[in-house]
Amino acid sequence: MKGTKIKKRIMQRLLLIISIVFIGSGLFAQQNFNAGSVSGNFKLEAQAYIPDSLIGADTVNEKMLSNSYMNVIYTNGNFTAGVRFEGYFNTMQGYDQPYDGFGLANRYATYQGDFIEVTGGNFYEQFGNGLIFRSYEDRDLGYDNAMDGMRVKFKPAKGVKLTGIIGNQRLYWEKGEGIVRGLDADISLNDFVPGFSESDHRLTIGGSFISKYQKDENPLYNLPENVGAGAGRLNYSLKGFSLASEYAYKSQDPSFDNRYIYKPGSAFLLNANYSRKGMGAMLQYKWVDNMSFRSDREETINNVLVNNLPAISKNHSYAYAAMYPYATQVNGEAGLQAELFYKFKKNSPIGGKYGTAVSTNISRVVDIERTAINDSTNIAAMGTDGYETSFLSMSDSLIYQDFNVEIYKKFSKKLKGVFTYQNLKYNQNVLEGHLGMVNAHTVIADVTIKIKPKHALRIEAQALFTGMETDTAGNDYRQDYGNWAMLLLEYTISPHWFFAVSDQYNIISFDDDVAKNTLHVNYEKTSLQRNHYYSVAMGYTKESTRISLSYGKQREGILCVGGVCRSVPAAYGALISISHTF
Amino acid sequence: MKKFSASTLFLIIAVYSFSQIGIQTIPSVDVKSIDGKTVNTSTFSNDGKPFVINFWATWCTPCKRELSNIAEVYEDWVDETGVKLIAVSIDDTRSMARVAPFVNGKGWEYEVYIDPNSDLKRAMNVPNPPYTVLVDGNGKIVWQHTGYADGDEDELYEIIKKLVNGGTIK
């Protein structure tokens, strides 16, 4: 990077100044018996890898890989400063290789006054729903698009909050090329408008603007160096009802993601819900057109994303319900999600002695409708205006559909369970770039038996069945990897111990004609066999410290936490994990 | 950024040697109530009685087990000790609209807030949900716990009772 030397010198000076201020305030503070406090956390994970050609676990040259981090936060009155060290010796499989190494990944200082708050260094921030700006991190996913720059928050009047940000985004150990700057205003009308504060009607409005600058060095195209995006939002609530909506617009931003089309983008999000004791309902709608937004137009995967467009589908926590996870199609999609929660009361016919809670959820996402800009240009042709679409348009092309029902039932003081059924339609062609639609049915039972005080056994059984297809030669085959089943037994002794064993198995035999076709059609690997993916694990927890050990095989798949996903390769080996918060 | 100077390390050691170790009070962070109000976490209180902050998410299975299990005994806890549970959901924009209907659909009586960009989670060094923090009547954090196993709520309640009866935890 250019100017690294100067930056380094500035960095060193800055650190020196901060040190002096720190030590000074520390000494001063000690005389006043207020030296502030230091808190933080730490996590270390290390995995030893064993190659296993059957499940596709590759040889790892290092034999062992490890990820770790440590956060330290210093607080003294209105002043906060923090650092995070990260170490990757070398980066564990499933995370991005450029993390290899060790260093100071994050450092910041914040002053928090009554009216103003300033942060210098790294920070995380979200404007509104994040449609045009969200800086976020999740260490377990290796996701981190931290800002590095300055942030000011200002509260000029009651109910009014202004936020200004400027900086670069984290890109592994470097920073993204582009500069991101923006402003957000958030006004709670109940606090701002006199006499409105006690009203049952609650109204909040907000608006934000983000601009990114990146030099144009493209030999082919004349690219906009400044790209602007704006968003407006409105939140309304009345007793148990609440409505939140946001509209965002982005100026033309040709990028790798949108195949260099000169077309503005827009997005619309609507959340509505109503609930009272014992029942709740939720409706969510989203429309996205050409809204990929990164501070470097050439970047891919999860790198230097400026915004976050939430996926409109239930975020499942059971492995098989999440086997085909959905990710927002930033180039265009229209989605709808509805969910109902209901609790059948105690001592009612369905509720039984303890009551029964039921939830049902459906989400459906289709592509938007696109038409060519003229007769001689293909839709989304590189270097053109791309295509035309009308606001909130929908096509017939299904990308994802998820219908699921969950029942929570307590049978007795010792026995309770959660039962799930899911039907999923997953367009692999769009979402993964190969094959067609997967139609999967999944059933899950998660039962907890209280054996004696502090001792509990949890049994989790899951099965997934994919649909049948016929290939061009007339042979039947199962979609994708076919059917799966898994069983997990977890024994816990509160408050310290847990032990678990699990196994999962590709139910279809390699010898089946169906499977031969499946494996042939999908993977063209001739050495594939049906496999057991077994695993044993144990852990010890004491207050905020947790140590766990596991050994076994991991299926290749996609792991999602929160709203972010990453693909996990097949692995075989032993894993140790230690975490502590202080 | 990978390379860092010795002064950084010095800084950390210096600060460390002068200061109290471990999180003392709840940091000041804006979160959202489920009816859309912005609430600063420094205003969290329970009229001089202890309270529990529990980090959870609608997509976190052990979290839901923990809060469901506590919900069964929560009335007794409140009657006997006056304790309050504040459930902070780290659901982001994707699932935050589910929080209110989910909580009401379960019939939970907790005070619920949403931390959509994990600001409070980060400020309190919470690795992953579920994560439980116990705050005494003076606003001091006295106990923290990571993860959940069935029966952990009994340990938590023993500590709450000890605290209410004037015992020291930390």
Interface residues (C-beta under 8 A of the other chain):
Chain A: K8 M11 Q12 L15 L16 I18 S19 F22 I23 G26 L27 A29 Q30 A35 G36 S37 V38 S39 G40 N41 K43 N71 V72 I73 Y74 T75 N76 T80 V83 G101 F102 G103 L104 A105 R107 Q112 Y124 E125 Q126 N129 G130 R134 Y136 E137 D138 D140 D148 K161 W173 E174 K175 D186 S188 R202 T204 N235 Y236 S237 K239 G240 S242 A244 L269 N271 A272 N273 Y274 S275 R276 K277 G278 M279 G280 A281 M282 Q284 N308 P310 A311 I312 K314 N315 H316 S317 Y318 E339 F341 Y342 K343 G355 A357 S359 Y408 D446 T448 K450 P453 K454 H455 A456 R458 T492 I493 S494 P495 W497 F498 G539 T541 E543 S544 T545 R546 V561 G562 G563 S579 T581 F582
Chain B: M1 K2 K3 F4 S5 S7 T8 F10 L11 I12 A14 V15 Y16 S17 F18 S19 Q20 I21 G22 I23 Q24 P27 S28 D30 I34 D35 G36 K37 T38 A57 T58 W59 C60 T61 R65 S68 I90 D92 T93 R94 S95 M96 A97 R98 A100 P101 F102 V103 N104 G105 K106 G107 P116 N117 S118 D119 R122 A123 M124 N125 V126 P127 N128 Y131 W143 Q144 H145 T146 G147 A149 D150 G151 D152 D154 E155
